[in-house]
Amino acid sequence: MPEQEPERVPFASNHLLRRAAAGDSAPMLLLHGAATGAWIWEDGFSARLNAGGRETASFTFRRIGRKGGPAGLDDFLAETRAALEVIGRPTLLVAHSLGSLVAQRLLADPAVLGAAMLAPVPPEGLWWSNLRLAFSDPFLWGDVARMSEPAGSRQPARNLKSALFAGLTDADAARHLLHLGGESRAALLEAQSPQPVPPRALHRKPVLILGGEADPLIPADAVKRCAAWHGTSAQFLANTAHLMMLDSTWPQVADEILEWAATIG
């Protein structure tokens, strides 16, 4: 039987794609990272969460802000709050990389039950990880710095492929790489700096932190600092790079989230 098309719910000037699942478990709102979109969850990941009994919803952050200029993190926050309002009941956030900064800033919101974060940007921002990458691998750093260029405008470099995917074939990786790009420079610049993220003592929400052992973009020490801020320990998956929901280990990532969510509701 073909997979049912997701429901498209208009909110603000965007669309929320919703897939229902049986049961009364808390729904999940999936927040993508930089230079991607809601499409990163649609290659099997959200369907596996649905099969585990979770309603999922996702949307693509608009890169043009409410005032007409490049979107910043406050614009992403406003869109996420609008999506939570459409969902209409307490929700678990599942967020990747830059999207994890949005999730962390919303942890004190009553509409948020908790957050599972994949390769999260830590509350300190990306400045230290970015500086270290510039010295350790300037070619990769240059590719990452061009993530604001339109998707498909250039041939993705092989070192970017290995940073994003540890276990995919070249053909599968190339298919995903063609969609990367178009990120707001304003949002990327903001993400370099420390963010107003409440610590565990203030938000008191359950948090799951997952990192990839083969991820050079958000290194292990940054993932561990993020976990410590939220009063938990990070878990690292072998043979997994930055785009964890698309890498060959994505079923394990989804199952870790389902197992964690089962302890919450």
DODRENPA-830896 format. One record per residue: y, x, z of N, C-alpha, C in turn. Coordinates in nm, 2 decimals. Layout:
REM residues N
<<Y X Z> <Y X Z> <Y X Z>>
...
This chain:
REM residues 265
<<-0.12 0.09 0.00> <0.00 0.00 0.00> <0.12 0.09 0.00>>
<<0.22 0.07 -0.09> <0.34 0.15 -0.09> <0.42 0.13 0.03>>
<<0.49 0.24 0.07> <0.58 0.24 0.19> <0.69 0.14 0.17>>
<<0.72 0.06 0.27> <0.83 -0.04 0.26> <0.96 0.03 0.26>>
<<1.05 -0.02 0.17> <1.19 0.04 0.16> <1.26 0.01 0.30>>
<<1.34 0.11 0.34> <1.41 0.09 0.47> <1.52 -0.02 0.45>>
<<1.55 -0.09 0.56> <1.66 -0.18 0.56> <1.79 -0.10 0.56>>
<<1.89 -0.14 0.48> <2.02 -0.07 0.47> <2.12 -0.16 0.54>>
<<2.17 -0.11 0.66> <2.27 -0.19 0.73> <2.40 -0.12 0.72>>
<<2.50 -0.19 0.67> <2.64 -0.13 0.66> <2.70 -0.11 0.80>>
<<2.76 0.01 0.83> <2.84 0.02 0.95> <2.95 0.12 0.92>>
<<3.06 0.10 0.97> <3.18 0.18 0.93> <3.19 0.19 0.78>>
<<3.19 0.31 0.72> <3.19 0.32 0.58> <3.06 0.39 0.53>>
<<2.95 0.37 0.60> <2.83 0.44 0.58> <2.72 0.34 0.58>>
<<2.59 0.38 0.57> <2.48 0.30 0.57> <2.38 0.35 0.68>>
<<2.32 0.26 0.75> <2.22 0.30 0.85> <2.08 0.25 0.79>>
<<1.99 0.35 0.77> <1.86 0.31 0.71> <1.76 0.29 0.83>>
<<1.71 0.17 0.83> <1.62 0.13 0.95> <1.48 0.10 0.90>>
<<1.38 0.16 0.97> <1.24 0.13 0.95> <1.19 0.07 1.08>>
<<1.14 -0.04 1.08> <1.09 -0.11 1.20> <0.94 -0.06 1.23>>
<<0.90 -0.07 1.35> <0.76 -0.04 1.39> <0.73 -0.14 1.50>>
<<0.60 -0.16 1.51> <0.55 -0.26 1.61> <0.58 -0.21 1.75>>
<<0.59 -0.31 1.85> <0.61 -0.27 1.99> <0.75 -0.28 2.04>>
<<0.76 -0.26 2.17> <0.89 -0.27 2.23> <0.95 -0.13 2.28>>
<<0.89 -0.03 2.22> <0.94 0.11 2.26> <1.08 0.13 2.22>>
<<1.15 0.22 2.29> <1.29 0.25 2.25> <1.30 0.30 2.11>>
<<1.39 0.26 2.03> <1.41 0.31 1.90> <1.46 0.45 1.90>>
<<1.46 0.51 1.78> <1.50 0.65 1.76> <1.61 0.66 1.66>>
<<1.72 0.72 1.68> <1.83 0.75 1.59> <1.82 0.90 1.55>>
<<1.79 0.92 1.42> <1.77 1.06 1.37> <1.90 1.12 1.31>>
<<1.94 1.23 1.37> <2.07 1.29 1.33> <2.04 1.43 1.26>>
<<2.09 1.44 1.13> <2.06 1.56 1.05> <2.15 1.67 1.09>>
<<2.12 1.79 1.04> <2.20 1.91 1.06> <2.29 1.94 0.94>>
<<2.35 2.06 0.94> <2.45 2.10 0.84> <2.39 2.10 0.70>>
<<2.47 2.06 0.60> <2.44 2.08 0.46> <2.32 1.99 0.42>>
<<2.28 1.90 0.50> <2.16 1.81 0.46> <2.21 1.67 0.47>>
<<2.12 1.57 0.50> <2.15 1.43 0.51> <2.03 1.36 0.56>>
<<2.04 1.23 0.56> <1.93 1.15 0.61> <1.80 1.17 0.53>>
<<1.81 1.23 0.41> <1.69 1.26 0.33> <1.59 1.35 0.40>>
<<1.64 1.43 0.49> <1.55 1.53 0.55> <1.44 1.46 0.63>>
<<1.46 1.34 0.68> <1.36 1.27 0.76> <1.27 1.19 0.67>>
<<1.29 1.18 0.54> <1.22 1.08 0.46> <1.10 1.14 0.38>>
<<1.06 1.26 0.41> <0.95 1.32 0.34> <0.82 1.31 0.43>>
<<0.81 1.21 0.51> <0.70 1.19 0.59> <0.73 1.18 0.74>>
<<0.84 1.25 0.79> <0.87 1.26 0.93> <0.89 1.13 1.00>>
<<0.99 1.05 0.94> <1.02 0.92 1.00> <0.90 0.83 1.00>>
<<0.82 0.83 0.89> <0.71 0.75 0.88> <0.60 0.78 0.98>>
<<0.59 0.90 1.02> <0.50 0.94 1.13> <0.54 0.89 1.26>>
<<0.68 0.89 1.28> <0.73 0.83 1.41> <0.71 0.68 1.41>>
<<0.72 0.62 1.29> <0.69 0.47 1.28> <0.55 0.44 1.31>>
<<0.46 0.53 1.26> <0.32 0.51 1.29> <0.28 0.52 1.43>>
<<0.37 0.60 1.50> <0.35 0.62 1.65> <0.41 0.51 1.73>>
<<0.46 0.40 1.66> <0.52 0.29 1.73> <0.67 0.28 1.75>>
<<0.74 0.37 1.68> <0.89 0.38 1.70> <0.96 0.33 1.58>>
<<1.06 0.24 1.61> <1.16 0.21 1.51> <1.25 0.33 1.49>>
<<1.28 0.37 1.37> <1.37 0.48 1.34> <1.48 0.43 1.26>>
<<1.59 0.50 1.27> <1.71 0.48 1.20> <1.78 0.61 1.17>>
<<1.84 0.62 1.05> <1.91 0.75 1.01> <2.03 0.71 0.92>>
<<2.12 0.81 0.91> <2.23 0.79 0.82> <2.28 0.93 0.79>>
<<2.37 0.94 0.69> <2.42 1.07 0.65> <2.57 1.08 0.69>>
<<2.60 1.18 0.77> <2.74 1.20 0.81> <2.83 1.21 0.69>>
<<2.94 1.14 0.69> <3.04 1.15 0.59> <3.12 1.28 0.61>>
<<3.14 1.35 0.50> <3.21 1.48 0.51> <3.36 1.46 0.49>>
<<3.41 1.34 0.47> <3.55 1.31 0.47> <3.58 1.24 0.59>>
<<3.68 1.28 0.67> <3.71 1.22 0.80> <3.79 1.10 0.79>>
<<3.81 1.03 0.91> <3.88 0.91 0.91> <4.03 0.92 0.87>>
<<4.08 1.04 0.88> <4.22 1.06 0.84> <4.24 1.11 0.70>>
<<4.12 1.12 0.62> <4.13 1.16 0.48> <4.10 1.31 0.46>>
<<4.10 1.39 0.56> <4.07 1.53 0.55> <3.92 1.56 0.57>>
<<3.88 1.69 0.57> <3.74 1.72 0.60> <3.70 1.67 0.74>>
<<3.58 1.61 0.75> <3.53 1.55 0.87> <3.51 1.66 0.98>>
<<3.54 1.63 1.10> <3.51 1.72 1.21> <3.40 1.65 1.30>>
<<3.37 1.72 1.41> <3.27 1.67 1.50> <3.30 1.54 1.56>>
<<3.43 1.52 1.59> <3.47 1.39 1.64> <3.44 1.27 1.54>>
<<3.45 1.30 1.41> <3.42 1.20 1.31> <3.27 1.17 1.32>>
<<3.19 1.28 1.33> <3.04 1.26 1.34> <3.01 1.18 1.47>>
<<3.08 1.21 1.58> <3.06 1.13 1.70> <3.09 0.98 1.68>>
<<3.20 0.95 1.62> <3.24 0.82 1.60> <3.13 0.74 1.51>>
<<3.08 0.81 1.41> <2.98 0.75 1.33> <2.85 0.72 1.41>>
<<2.81 0.81 1.49> <2.69 0.80 1.57> <2.71 0.68 1.67>>
<<2.82 0.67 1.73> <2.85 0.56 1.82> <2.84 0.43 1.75>>
<<2.89 0.43 1.62> <2.89 0.30 1.54> <2.74 0.27 1.51>>
<<2.66 0.37 1.48> <2.52 0.35 1.45> <2.45 0.29 1.58>>
<<2.48 0.35 1.70> <2.42 0.30 1.82> <2.45 0.16 1.85>>
<<2.58 0.12 1.81> <2.62 -0.02 1.83> <2.54 -0.11 1.74>>
<<2.52 -0.07 1.62> <2.44 -0.15 1.53> <2.29 -0.17 1.58>>
<<2.24 -0.06 1.63> <2.10 -0.07 1.68> <2.09 -0.17 1.80>>
<<2.19 -0.16 1.89> <2.21 -0.26 1.99> <2.13 -0.26 2.11>>
<<2.05 -0.15 2.13> <1.98 -0.13 2.26> <1.96 0.02 2.29>>
<<1.93 0.05 2.41> <1.92 0.19 2.45> <1.83 0.27 2.35>>
<<1.87 0.38 2.31> <1.81 0.46 2.20> <1.79 0.60 2.24>>
<<1.68 0.66 2.18> <1.65 0.80 2.19> <1.71 0.87 2.07>>
<<1.78 0.98 2.09> <1.83 1.06 1.97> <1.73 1.17 1.94>>
<<1.71 1.18 1.81> <1.63 1.30 1.76> <1.72 1.37 1.66>>
<<1.76 1.49 1.70> <1.87 1.56 1.63> <1.83 1.70 1.59>>
<<1.89 1.75 1.48> <1.86 1.88 1.43> <1.98 1.96 1.42>>
<<1.98 2.09 1.47> <2.08 2.19 1.44> <2.22 2.14 1.48>>
<<2.31 2.13 1.37> <2.45 2.08 1.40> <2.45 1.94 1.46>>
<<2.35 1.85 1.41> <2.34 1.72 1.47> <2.31 1.72 1.61>>
<<2.25 1.83 1.66> <2.22 1.84 1.81> <2.35 1.85 1.89>>
<<2.45 1.91 1.83> <2.58 1.92 1.91> <2.63 1.78 1.93>>
<<2.62 1.69 1.83> <2.66 1.55 1.84> <2.58 1.48 1.95>>
<<2.45 1.50 1.94> <2.36 1.44 2.04> <2.39 1.49 2.18>>
<<2.42 1.62 2.20> <2.44 1.67 2.33> <2.57 1.61 2.39>>
<<2.67 1.59 2.31> <2.80 1.54 2.35> <2.79 1.39 2.39>>
<<2.68 1.32 2.34> <2.66 1.18 2.37> <2.56 1.15 2.48>>
<<2.51 1.26 2.55> <2.41 1.23 2.64> <2.45 1.15 2.76>>
<<2.58 1.15 2.80> <2.63 1.07 2.91> <2.65 0.93 2.87>>
<<2.64 0.89 2.74> <2.67 0.76 2.69> <2.56 0.66 2.74>>
<<2.59 0.55 2.79> <2.49 0.45 2.84> <2.39 0.41 2.73>>
<<2.43 0.41 2.60> <2.35 0.37 2.49> <2.24 0.47 2.46>>
<<2.25 0.59 2.52> <2.15 0.70 2.49> <2.06 0.72 2.61>>
<<1.93 0.71 2.58> <1.82 0.72 2.68> <1.79 0.87 2.70>>
<<1.80 0.95 2.60> <1.76 1.09 2.60> <1.77 1.15 2.46>>
<<1.74 1.28 2.45> <1.75 1.34 2.32> <1.64 1.44 2.30>>
<<1.58 1.44 2.18> <1.49 1.55 2.14> <1.56 1.63 2.03>>
<<1.58 1.76 2.06> <1.66 1.84 1.97> <1.58 1.95 1.91>>
<<1.59 1.96 1.78> <1.52 2.06 1.70> <1.61 2.17 1.65>>
<<1.58 2.30 1.69> <1.66 2.41 1.65> <1.81 2.38 1.69>>
<<1.84 2.35 1.81> <1.97 2.30 1.85> <2.08 2.41 1.85>>
<<2.20 2.37 1.81> <2.31 2.46 1.83> <2.34 2.45 1.98>>
<<2.35 2.56 2.06> <2.37 2.55 2.20> <2.52 2.51 2.24>>
<<2.54 2.46 2.36> <2.68 2.42 2.40> <2.78 2.53 2.38>>
<<2.74 2.66 2.38> <2.84 2.77 2.36> <2.89 2.78 2.22>>
<<2.82 2.70 2.13> <2.86 2.71 1.99> <2.78 2.82 1.92>>
<<2.81 2.84 1.79> <2.74 2.93 1.70> <2.80 3.07 1.69>>
<<2.91 3.10 1.76> <2.98 3.22 1.74> <2.89 3.35 1.76>>
<<2.81 3.35 1.87> <2.73 3.47 1.89> <2.62 3.48 1.80>>
<<2.55 3.37 1.77> <2.44 3.38 1.68> <2.48 3.41 1.54>>
<<2.60 3.36 1.50> <2.66 3.38 1.37> <2.70 3.53 1.35>>
<<2.76 3.58 1.46> <2.81 3.73 1.45> <2.68 3.82 1.44>>
<<2.58 3.79 1.52> <2.46 3.87 1.52> <2.39 3.87 1.38>>
<<2.39 3.75 1.32> <2.33 3.73 1.19> <2.41 3.81 1.08>>
<<2.54 3.81 1.09> <2.63 3.89 1.00> <2.59 4.03 1.00>>
<<2.56 4.09 1.11> <2.53 4.23 1.12> <2.38 4.26 1.09>>
<<2.29 4.17 1.13> <2.15 4.20 1.11> <2.10 4.16 0.97>>
<<2.16 4.06 0.91> <2.12 4.02 0.77> <2.24 3.97 0.70>>
<<2.32 4.05 0.65> <2.45 4.01 0.58> <2.42 3.92 0.46>>
<<2.31 3.94 0.39> <2.29 3.86 0.27> <2.25 3.72 0.31>>
<<2.17 3.70 0.41> <2.14 3.57 0.46> <2.26 3.50 0.52>>
<<2.34 3.58 0.59> <2.47 3.53 0.65> <2.56 3.48 0.54>>
<<2.57 3.55 0.43> <2.65 3.51 0.31> <2.60 3.38 0.25>>
<<2.47 3.36 0.24> <2.41 3.24 0.19> <2.44 3.12 0.28>>
<<2.43 3.14 0.41> <2.46 3.03 0.51> <2.61 3.00 0.50>>
<<2.70 3.10 0.49> <2.84 3.08 0.48> <2.88 2.99 0.36>>
<<2.80 2.98 0.26> <2.83 2.90 0.14> <2.77 2.76 0.15>>
<<2.73 2.72 0.27> <2.67 2.58 0.28> <2.77 2.47 0.25>>
<<2.90 2.50 0.25> <3.00 2.40 0.22> <3.01 2.37 0.07>>
<<2.95 2.46 -0.01> <2.96 2.44 -0.16> <2.87 2.32 -0.19>>
<<2.91 2.25 -0.30> <2.83 2.12 -0.34> <2.69 2.15 -0.36>>
<<2.60 2.05 -0.32> <2.46 2.07 -0.34> <2.43 2.09 -0.49>>
<<2.34 2.18 -0.52> <2.30 2.20 -0.66> <2.39 2.29 -0.74>>
<<2.50 2.34 -0.68> <2.60 2.41 -0.75> <2.56 2.56 -0.78>>
<<2.45 2.61 -0.71> <2.41 2.74 -0.74> <2.26 2.75 -0.71>>
<<2.19 2.86 -0.76> <2.05 2.88 -0.74> <2.03 2.93 -0.59>>
<<1.95 2.86 -0.51> <1.93 2.90 -0.37> <1.86 3.04 -0.37>>
<<1.91 3.12 -0.28> <1.85 3.26 -0.27> <1.72 3.26 -0.19>>
<<1.63 3.35 -0.23> <1.50 3.36 -0.17> <1.50 3.38 -0.02>>
<<1.60 3.46 0.03> <1.61 3.49 0.17> <1.65 3.36 0.25>>
<<1.72 3.27 0.19> <1.75 3.14 0.25> <1.63 3.06 0.26>>
<<1.55 3.06 0.16> <1.42 2.99 0.16> <1.33 3.03 0.28>>
<<1.32 3.16 0.30> <1.24 3.21 0.41> <1.30 3.18 0.55>>
<<1.43 3.16 0.55> <1.49 3.13 0.68> <1.47 2.98 0.72>>
<<1.46 2.90 0.61> <1.45 2.75 0.64> <1.31 2.70 0.64>>
<<1.22 2.77 0.57> <1.08 2.73 0.56> <0.98 2.85 0.58>>
<<0.89 2.83 0.67> <0.79 2.94 0.70> <0.66 2.92 0.63>>
<<0.63 2.79 0.60> <0.49 2.76 0.55> <0.48 2.68 0.42>>
<<0.60 2.66 0.36> <0.59 2.57 0.24> <0.57 2.66 0.11>>
<<0.51 2.60 0.01> <0.50 2.67 -0.12> <0.64 2.68 -0.18>>
<<0.65 2.78 -0.27> <0.78 2.80 -0.34> <0.83 2.67 -0.41>>
<<0.74 2.60 -0.47> <0.77 2.47 -0.54> <0.83 2.37 -0.44>>
<<0.76 2.35 -0.33> <0.81 2.25 -0.23> <0.94 2.29 -0.17>>
<<0.96 2.42 -0.14> <1.08 2.47 -0.08> <1.20 2.45 -0.18>>
<<1.17 2.49 -0.31> <1.28 2.47 -0.41> <1.32 2.33 -0.43>>
<<1.23 2.24 -0.41> <1.26 2.09 -0.43> <1.36 2.05 -0.32>>
<<1.34 2.10 -0.20> <1.43 2.07 -0.09> <1.57 2.15 -0.10>>
<<1.56 2.27 -0.14> <1.68 2.36 -0.14> <1.78 2.30 -0.24>>
<<1.74 2.23 -0.34> <1.83 2.18 -0.44> <1.93 2.08 -0.38>>
<<1.89 2.02 -0.27> <1.97 1.91 -0.20> <2.07 1.97 -0.10>>
<<2.06 2.10 -0.07> <2.14 2.16 0.04> <2.28 2.18 -0.01>>
<<2.38 2.16 0.08> <2.51 2.19 0.05> <2.61 2.08 0.09>>
<<2.74 2.10 0.06> <2.84 1.99 0.08> <2.88 1.97 0.22>>
<<2.85 2.07 0.31> <2.90 2.05 0.45> <3.05 2.06 0.46>>
<<3.10 1.99 0.56> <3.24 2.00 0.59> <3.28 2.13 0.65>>
<<3.37 2.20 0.60> <3.41 2.33 0.66> <3.47 2.31 0.79>>
<<3.54 2.20 0.82> <3.60 2.18 0.95> <3.49 2.16 1.05>>
<<3.38 2.09 1.02> <3.27 2.07 1.12> <3.20 2.20 1.15>>
<<3.18 2.28 1.04> <3.12 2.41 1.06> <3.21 2.51 1.15>>
<<3.34 2.50 1.12> <3.43 2.59 1.20> <3.43 2.54 1.35>>
<<3.43 2.41 1.37> <3.43 2.36 1.51> <3.30 2.41 1.58>>
<<3.19 2.41 1.51> <3.06 2.44 1.57> <3.05 2.58 1.61>>
<<3.14 2.67 1.57> <3.13 2.81 1.62> <3.18 2.82 1.76>>
<<3.26 2.72 1.81> <3.32 2.73 1.94> <3.24 2.66 2.05>>
<<3.26 2.69 2.18> <3.20 2.61 2.29> <3.24 2.46 2.28>>
<<3.15 2.38 2.31> <3.17 2.23 2.30> <3.16 2.17 2.44>>
<<3.23 2.05 2.45> <3.23 1.98 2.58> <3.10 1.90 2.60>>
<<3.00 1.98 2.63> <2.86 1.92 2.65> <2.83 1.90 2.80>>
<<2.80 1.78 2.85> <2.77 1.77 2.99> <2.64 1.84 3.02>>
<<2.64 1.91 3.14> <2.51 1.97 3.18> <2.42 1.86 3.24>>
<<2.29 1.90 3.26> <2.19 1.81 3.32> <2.24 1.74 3.44>>
<<2.31 1.81 3.53> <2.35 1.76 3.66> <2.45 1.64 3.64>>
<<2.51 1.63 3.52> <2.60 1.52 3.50> <2.54 1.41 3.41>>
<<2.46 1.44 3.31> <2.41 1.33 3.23> <2.27 1.28 3.28>>
<<2.19 1.36 3.34> <2.07 1.32 3.40> <1.97 1.25 3.30>>
<<1.97 1.29 3.18> <1.89 1.23 3.08> <1.78 1.33 3.04>>
<<1.66 1.27 3.01> <1.55 1.36 2.96> <1.58 1.43 2.83>>
<<1.55 1.55 2.82> <1.58 1.63 2.69> <1.46 1.71 2.66>>
<<1.43 1.71 2.53> <1.32 1.79 2.47> <1.39 1.89 2.38>>
<<1.35 2.02 2.39> <1.41 2.13 2.31> <1.30 2.19 2.23>>
<<1.30 2.19 2.10> <1.20 2.26 2.02> <1.27 2.36 1.93>>
<<1.21 2.48 1.92> <1.26 2.58 1.83> <1.14 2.63 1.75>>
<<1.18 2.70 1.64> <1.08 2.76 1.55> <1.08 2.91 1.57>>
<<0.96 2.96 1.58> <0.94 3.11 1.61> <0.99 3.19 1.49>>
<<1.00 3.13 1.37> <1.04 3.20 1.25> <1.18 3.16 1.20>>
<<1.26 3.11 1.30> <1.40 3.06 1.26> <1.50 3.17 1.30>>
<<1.56 3.23 1.20> <1.66 3.34 1.23> <1.80 3.28 1.24>>
<<1.82 3.15 1.21> <1.95 3.09 1.22> <1.99 3.04 1.36>>
<<1.90 2.98 1.43> <1.92 2.95 1.57> <1.81 3.03 1.65>>
<<1.84 3.15 1.69> <1.74 3.24 1.75> <1.69 3.19 1.88>>
<<1.58 3.25 1.93> <1.51 3.20 2.05> <1.60 3.20 2.17>>
<<1.68 3.31 2.18> <1.77 3.31 2.31> <1.87 3.20 2.31>>
<<1.92 3.16 2.19> <2.02 3.05 2.19> <1.95 2.92 2.22>>
<<1.83 2.90 2.17> <1.75 2.78 2.20> <1.72 2.77 2.35>>
<<1.69 2.89 2.41> <1.66 2.89 2.55> <1.78 2.86 2.64>>
<<1.90 2.91 2.60> <2.02 2.88 2.67> <2.05 2.73 2.66>>
<<2.03 2.67 2.55> <2.05 2.53 2.54> <1.96 2.45 2.63>>
<<1.83 2.49 2.63> <1.74 2.42 2.72> <1.78 2.44 2.87>>
<<1.82 2.56 2.91> <1.86 2.58 3.05> <1.98 2.50 3.08>>
<<2.07 2.48 2.99> <2.19 2.39 3.02> <2.15 2.25 3.05>>
<<2.04 2.21 2.99> <1.99 2.07 3.01> <1.88 2.06 3.11>>
<<1.86 2.17 3.19> <1.76 2.17 3.29> <1.61 2.16 3.25>>
<<1.58 2.22 3.14> <1.44 2.21 3.09> <1.41 2.35 3.03>>
<<1.29 2.36 2.97> <1.24 2.48 2.91> <1.22 2.45 2.76>>
<<1.25 2.54 2.68> <1.23 2.53 2.53> <1.08 2.55 2.49>>
<<1.04 2.48 2.39> <0.91 2.50 2.33> <0.93 2.55 2.19>>
<<0.84 2.65 2.16> <0.85 2.71 2.03> <0.73 2.70 1.95>>
<<0.74 2.66 1.82> <0.63 2.63 1.73> <0.61 2.75 1.64>>
<<0.49 2.80 1.63> <0.45 2.91 1.54> <0.46 2.87 1.40>>
<<0.48 2.96 1.31> <0.49 2.94 1.17> <0.59 2.83 1.13>>
<<0.70 2.83 1.20> <0.80 2.72 1.18> <0.94 2.79 1.17>>
<<1.01 2.75 1.07> <1.15 2.81 1.05> <1.25 2.70 1.09>>
<<1.37 2.70 1.02> <1.48 2.62 1.07> <1.47 2.47 1.04>>
<<1.43 2.44 0.92> <1.41 2.30 0.88> <1.28 2.25 0.93>>
<<1.27 2.22 1.05> <1.14 2.19 1.12> <1.08 2.06 1.07>>
<<1.16 1.97 1.03> <1.11 1.84 0.99> <1.06 1.84 0.85>>
<<1.08 1.95 0.78> <1.03 1.96 0.64> <0.93 2.07 0.63>>
<<0.92 2.16 0.72> <0.83 2.28 0.71> <0.68 2.23 0.72>>
<<0.59 2.32 0.70> <0.45 2.27 0.69> <0.40 2.22 0.83>>
<<0.47 2.26 0.94> <0.42 2.21 1.07> <0.49 2.08 1.11>>
<<0.56 2.01 1.02> <0.63 1.89 1.06> <0.55 1.79 1.14>>
<<0.42 1.77 1.10> <0.34 1.67 1.18> <0.33 1.71 1.33>>
<<0.32 1.83 1.36> <0.31 1.88 1.50> <0.45 1.85 1.57>>
<<0.56 1.88 1.49> <0.69 1.85 1.55> <0.71 1.70 1.59>>
<<0.67 1.62 1.49> <0.68 1.47 1.51> <0.59 1.43 1.63>>
<<0.47 1.48 1.64> <0.38 1.45 1.75> <0.43 1.49 1.88>>
<<0.50 1.61 1.89> <0.56 1.65 2.01> <0.67 1.56 2.06>>
<<0.74 1.51 1.96> <0.85 1.41 2.00> <0.79 1.28 2.05>>
<<0.69 1.23 1.98> <0.62 1.11 2.02> <0.56 1.12 2.16>>
<<0.50 1.23 2.19> <0.44 1.25 2.32> <0.55 1.26 2.43>>
<<0.66 1.32 2.40> <0.77 1.33 2.50> <0.83 1.19 2.52>>
<<0.85 1.11 2.41> <0.91 0.98 2.41> <0.83 0.88 2.49>>
<<0.69 0.90 2.49> <0.60 0.81 2.56> <0.62 0.82 2.71>>
<<0.68 0.93 2.76> <0.70 0.94 2.90> <0.83 0.87 2.94>>
<<0.91 0.82 2.85> <1.04 0.77 2.87> <1.04 0.61 2.86>>
<<0.99 0.56 2.75> <0.99 0.42 2.73> <1.00 0.38 2.59>>
